[in-house]
């Protein structure tokens, strides 16, 4: 039966860091590395409350909206004093380990010295998450003007009315919160990881993105994310600064035209050699992101009719570079000419289970052995080293999975981060650890990418290695191709993922604009077409394996070419 995409990884939901609450106390002493609490998303505020005049002889209740109240006992505030409550112009502070469950409310009184006793502030709270008891999940916080932080204040929980209650001695900004255990765990992960050399610092940007950028999805410098990133303007070019926050390499695949791409050169000879190998095992449309290192790309203006996707994930090539670095560094000095292996090594590794990772590395090494033997024939490499690579690959192929590590020749190779990321890092609709761009409307014609000079991004760090690249627009030549069966389409050809588009019905002839290498289907075919016909409109891709590619419009697909060579290459 004809089909475009064979088995594809099921999307995994972002898992909460369940053990965060248990380890916070144990690891609190390890947080000497400064962390930067993120700004929280504030819920929508209720209508502005009306001023209330106090009657000191009775209890005065101020309706704050949204089910919240301020209760003034008799005599706690001077008679005829006026209480004002507002949700406007709240202070822009940080939320250190807490998340607001309602909009903060600011309380003032006229005259300012009218308070003489404790006042009761109560807020309704939502259902406790994850089976937690409400009195440990929720609380009331107040804004500390000195530290500019929302700080928890002593509170209790009324189980009968589902209210969190605080006895407050003064007026300021107040709000209810829930403990952000996932955020706390992420910051502990980041801080302890940096102390152990398994996490990296933040990227640095000095300006906002260019005006033509409407929104960026996936750009974040939050703690513990796989790739920390920020965006700034460099003479109209979108400059995305990145830090690989993992001890394993990854590869970024360009989703549109770029002016530059670079990464740090490396702090040691071994780093430099590993990075040279990583650079050799990617395509011209990709950028190698070395472990725990900085990188940057300059993205040319895009059109508002498209949403370019810049996927980031481990590839067969980056995994092999990690393997050589950690288990067979005798090969680092020789950079093979990958040749026909390039398309195989550039593929996103979507299944990160121990067995698949092991088999991927072995397959990559077997493919590269001919390239290493060519280095031997040229005199640049000793054959004994290739023989040792063969032996190590054979040992890896037979190695048993030991929890989150393999032991090969006495070397334990840890992949704990990869296995964990498979669970806690969402693939963001086919982006992995990457991002997407949406340009503003209306937009003028995009400038045609030009071949950049050999210099790198504006003001890269001294150790950065320039990797200029350019992605020309596809030729305006459309070719008619016919599918042999129901054919799925996707926005991400690299892993047959992203957003699924309309299915091409059996026997339908469509116009394709170009061909390119992507996800390998079951028989190994890596060719994909960009579908130009409506409703796909050059936004979706389909595997060339589902097309006849031979001029036929009916009959069996078996034996037909993998791709129509007359279709222009997308990078040509």
N, C-alpha and C positions, 0 to 999 in steps of 0.2 A: 504494500500500500504506500503510495507517495505521501510524503510528509516533509514539512520544512524544518521543524525543530524536534529533535528527539528528546531524550530525558534532560530536563532543565531543573536546576535546584529550586525547591519550594522556598518561597519567601518566609523568612523567620521574623517573628515579632521581637521588638526590643525587650529584653528581659531586665527586670529590676535587679539591682544589686542587693540580694536578699540578706547578705551577711554584713552589710554596712553598719547597722546599728550595733552589732556585737563587737566589731573591731574598732569602732571609733574611740572608745575608752582606752583600749589597749595600745592604739597607735597615736594617740593624741600628742604624745611627747615627740613624735617624729615629724611634726608639722612645722619645724623651724623654717623650712622653705616657704617663702611668702606665697599665699594663694590669693586669687582675686575673685571674690564672690560675684556671681553674675547678677545683672539686673533682672528682677522677676517680672513676669507678665501680670499686670494688675487687672483683676476682674472689673467689669463695668460698674460704675458707681450708681447708687440710687439717686432720686431727685434731691436737690439741695434742701436740707431741713430749714424750717422757719425758726427765728429767734424765740426763746422762751424766757419769760420773766418769773423769777423764783418767788414762791410764797414760803417764807421760812417757817411758818407755823405748821405746814403739812408736807407730805412727800411730793416732790415735783418730779415728773417723768418727762424726759425729752425723747421724742420719737426720732431716731437717727436714720430711719428708712431701712428697707431690706430686712426687717425683723430685729434690728439692733436698737438698744435703748441705753440711755443714761438715767440713772435713778439717784435723786438727791434726797437724802434723809432730812427730816426736820432739823433746822439749825446748822446744817453742814455748809451752807452758803448764805451770805448776807441777804436779808430780805430785799426784794425788788431788784436784785442784781440780774443782769440779762446774760443768758448763755447763748453763744453762737456756735453752730456746728457747720463745717464745710468739707466738701470733697475736692475743692478746687485748689490748684497751686500746691499740691503736696510736694514735700522735699524729695529730691532724686538721690536716695540713699541706696546702699547695698543690703542684700538679704543674706546674711551669713548662716546658712544651714536651715533657713525657714522659707516657706512659700506662702504668700498671702492668700487667704480663702475669700476675702472680700476687699473692697477698696478701702484704703486708710481714711480715717475721719479726723479732721483737725478741730479741737475744742478750745474755745477761749471764753472768758467771762469779763463783764464790765461791772464794777471796777476790777482790775487785775488781782487785788488782794482780798477778794470776797470769799475765798475758800477757807473753811475752818475745820473740816473733818473729812473722813473718807467717803468717796462716792463710788457707786456701783456701775460698772460698765459691762454690758452683756451683749454677746454676738451669737446668732445661730451658726452652727457648723454643719458641714455635710457629713455623710456617712463615713466612718473610719475606713481607710483602705487596708486591704490585705488582712482583714480579721483583727487589726490592732484595736486595743481598747481606747475609747475616745480621750480619756484623761491623759494618756501618754502620747496620743497622736496630735492633739490640738492645744493651742495656747493663745495668749494675747501678747503682742509686742508693742513697743513704743520707740519713737525715733530719737536716737542719741545724736544731738547736734555736734558734740565734740568729735565723735568717730564717724559721723554720717552713716550710721548703721542702724538697721531695725533690730532691736534687742529684746529677747523674751522677758516678760514681766510675770511675777507670781500670779497664778490663776488657778481656778478650780473648774470642774465640769459638773453641770446639772444634768444628770442622766434622764430625769423625768421630762425636762423641757428641751433637751438637746442643745444646751447653751453653754458656752465657755464664758466664765465670769471672772472679772478682776476688780479688786478694791483699790482704787487709784487715789493718790493724795494730791494730784495736780493735773492741770490741763496741758495737753500738747497734742502731738499726732499719735493715734492709736489704731491698731487693726488686729483682727484675728489671723492666725496662721496655722499651718500644719508643718510638721518637721519634714524637711527635704532629705530623707535618708539616702535616696539615690545620689543626690548632689553631694552630700557629705561623704559618701563612699567614694565617689569619683575624685573628690579633692584629696582624700586620704591615699587613693590609688596613685594619683599624680605626684603628691608630695613624697611619699615613700619610694615610688618608682624613680623619681629624680635623684633621691639620695642613694639609690642602689645602681644608678646608671642605666635604667631601663625605661626612662621617660625623658622627654625633652621640654625645654622652656617654650614660652609663647613667641609667635611671630610679632613683628613690629611694623605698624603702618602709621604714617604721619598725616594722612589726608583722607577724605571721603572718596568713594569710587567716582568715576567720571559721571557727568550729568546724563549721558545716554543710557546708563544702567538703571533699569526700573527696580529690579529685585535680584537677589542672589540667594539660592537655596543650597544649604550645606556648608556655607562659609561660617566657621565658628572657631574661637580659640578656647572653648570650654576645657576644663580639666578632663583628662583621661580619654578624650576622643582620639581616634587613630591618627588623624592628620589635623593639626591645629592650623588655622588659616585666618587671614584678614585680607582686605582689598583696599587699594588706594589708586589715585589718579597719577599717571605719568604721561603728561602731555597728550591727554585724550585717550591713552591706552589704559585698559583695565589691568593693573598690576596686582596679581594675586600672590601674596607672600605665604609660604607654607613651611611647616615644620613636621617632618615625619616623627610622630610621637611613639614609635614602636622600634624594638631592636631588630626588626626584619625589614628588608627592602620592599618597596612597592613601585608600581608603574602607573603613571598618569597618561591617559589617552586623550588627545586633543579632540574637542568637539566642534571647533571652528578655527578660523585663521589666527595665528599667533605671530607676534613680532620677535619674541625671544623665549628661550627656555634654558634655565641653568640650575645647577645644584652645587653645593659646596664641594670643593676638591677633596677634602679629607684631612684629618689631623695626623695621619701616619702613613708610612709607605704602604702598609697593608690596606688601609682605607682607600688610598688612591688606586691601588691595583684592583680592589673589589669594585670600586666605582667605574673604572675603565671597563671591567668585564660586564657590569650591569648596563653600561652605555652600549656595548657591542651587541647585546641580546635584545634590543628593542627595535621598533620600526621608526621611520622618520616622523611618524605621527604620534610619537610617545616621548615621555620624559621619565628617566629613572629617578626615583626618590630614595637615596641611601638611608640606611637606618639612622634614626636620631639626628637627622641633618636638616639644614635649611635648603629651600629651593624656591624658585619664582618662575612665573610665566607672565608674559605680556599679551593680553588678548585684544585683538583688533575689534573695532565696533561691529556688532552683530545686528541683524535685522529683527524687527519686532514680530515678524511672522514666524520666527523659529525660536526654539528653546535649546540652544547648544548644551550638550551634556559632557562634562569632563570627568570620566570615571577614574577612580583610583582603587587599585587592589593588587595583591600579589599575582605574579605571572609565573609561568614555568621557568622563564629566564631568571627572574629575581630570586626564586627559590633555589635555583642551581647556584647562583652567585653566593647566596647565604651558605649553601652546603660546602662550596669550595673554600669559603672564608673560614668556616668553623671546623671543617673536618679534613680538608685536603689543600691547605694553603700553599703547597708546593707548586700549584698550577697558577697562582695569582699573577705571576710575572708574565705569563703568555696569554694574550688576548686573541682568541680564535676568530676567524672570519666565518661568521655564522651561516652565511649563504642561505641555502634552502631551509635551514632550521629556523630562520628568523620568524616566519609566520607562526610556526608551532610554539616557539618560545615566548612570543608576544601575547599569547592568549591568557585571558583572565582565568585564574583557577577558582571556579565557583564552589567546588566542594572541598572544604578544608578539613576533612576527616583524616586521621593519621595514615590510613592505608592509601588514600588518594594522593596525599602529599608525597608519600614515599614513592609511589609509582610514577608520579609526575617528574620528580627529580631524576629518577633512574632513566626515564624515557628521554628527558632533556640531555642527560649525560651521554646516553647511547647515540643520540643524534649528533652531538658535538664531537664525538671521538674522531670522526674523519677529519674534522677541522683541526683538531689537535695533532693528528698524524701528519697533516700538511705542514704544521709548524715544525715537526720532527724532520720532515724531508727538506725543509728550507734551512735546517740547522739552528733554528731559534729555540728548540725545545728538546730535551733528552727523552728518548723513547721510554726509559725506565719510569719516568713520571706519568706517562700515559698508561703504562701497565699498572701503575699503582692506582690511577683513577679507575681503571677497569675493575681492579680487585675491590676497591671501596664501593663502587656501584653495585657489584655483585653482593657484597656484604650487606649493603643497604636493602637490596631487593629481598634478602632473606631475613632481615631483622624483624623481630617480633615487636609489636607495639607495646611499649611499657608505659602505661598511664599516658602522660603527656610528653614523653621523651623516648628517644631511641638510644641504645648504646651500641656504638660501632667502633671497633678497635679500641675499646676502653674510653672512648669519648662520648659523653652523654650530651646529646643535642636537644636542647629545650625548645619546644614549640608551644609552651603554655599560652603565650599571648595570642598566637594564631587560633588555638582552639577556643580560647575565651572570646575572642573577637567574633568568632563564628556565631556566638550566642548573643552578645550584648551590643554588637554594632549592626544597626539596621543597614540593609543594602540600599536604602533611600531610593527605591524605584529604579534600580539598575545602576546607581552611581557608586555603590560601595562606599568608600570614604571620600568620594569626590563631591562635585557641586554642579549646579546648572545656572544659566544666566537668562534673564528676560530683559530685553531692551525696551525703551520707552516708545510710545507711539505719539505722533507720526515720526518716521525716521527717514532720513535721506539714504541714498544708495551707499552700501558699505564700501569702504575703500578696498581695492583689490590688494590682497597680501603680496608684498614684494619680498624678494629674496634678501634677508637681512645680511648685514656685514658680519664680520667675525667677532665684533665686540658683543658683550652680553648685555643684560638688563641695565637700566640706569643705576649707577652706584651700587653694584653688587658687592658683597663682602670680599676682602682680598683673596680668600681661599676658594671663591666660587669658580666653577669650571663652565664657561659659556657653552651652550648647546643650541645655537640659533636654528630655527626651523621655520618653515612656511607651509601652509596648507592651501594650495591654489583652489579656486572654485572649480567644480566639475565642468567639463566642456558641455555646451548646450546641444549635445547630440543625443537624441532619444532613440532607443532600440526597442522593437516589439519582441516580447518574450511571452510564452504561453505556459501555464502551470498544468501539471498532470493530475492534481488533486487539490482538496481544500488546503490552502496555504496560509499559515499564520504569519503576521507581520509584527515587528517590534521596533521601538525607538532606539534600542541599544543592540547593535549587531555583534558587539564584542562578547556578550554572554547570553544572547537570545533572551534579553530581558528588558527592563525599563517598562514603558507603557505599551500594552498590547494594542495593536491597531486593528482595523477591519480585516477579516479573513478574505483572501482572494478565492472566489469560487472555482470549482473544478472546470478546466477547459478555458478559463478566461485569459485573454491576451491583454497585457498591460505594457505601458511604456516604462522602460528603466533608463535612468540617467547615467549610471556608472556602476562599476563593480569594485569590491574591496574584500580583503581578508577579514574574517571574524570568527565567531564561534564554530567549532568543528562539530558537524552532525555525526550521526552514528557511523557512517561509512568513511569518515575522515575528511569529507569535503569542507573546506574552510571559506569558500567563495560566497559572498552575499551581494545582492542587488539593492540599490537605492531606487524605490518605486516612485516614478514621477507622476503617474496618472492620478486623477481625482478618484477617491478622497484621500489618497496617501500623500500626495503633494510634496514629495521629497523629504518627508518627516519620518517615514517608516522604511524598514529594511526587511527583506525576505531572503532565505537561503537559496542560492542558485541551484541547489540540489533538487528543488521541487519543480524546476523548469525543464522543458525539453532541451533547450540550448542547441538544437540541431535543425531548426526550421520546421520540425513536426508540430502539429497541433492536437494530435490524437495518438492513441496507442500506449504501449508500456514505456515507463521511464527507464527500465533496466537497460544499461548499455549506452545511455545517452551521455554526452560530454558533461563534465562537472560544471563548466561555465562556458559562455559564449565569448570567445576571444575577441570578437568584433566590438564588444561593449567597452567603452573607454574606462580606464582605471581612474578611480576617484582622486587619486593623488597625482595624476598626470597633468 
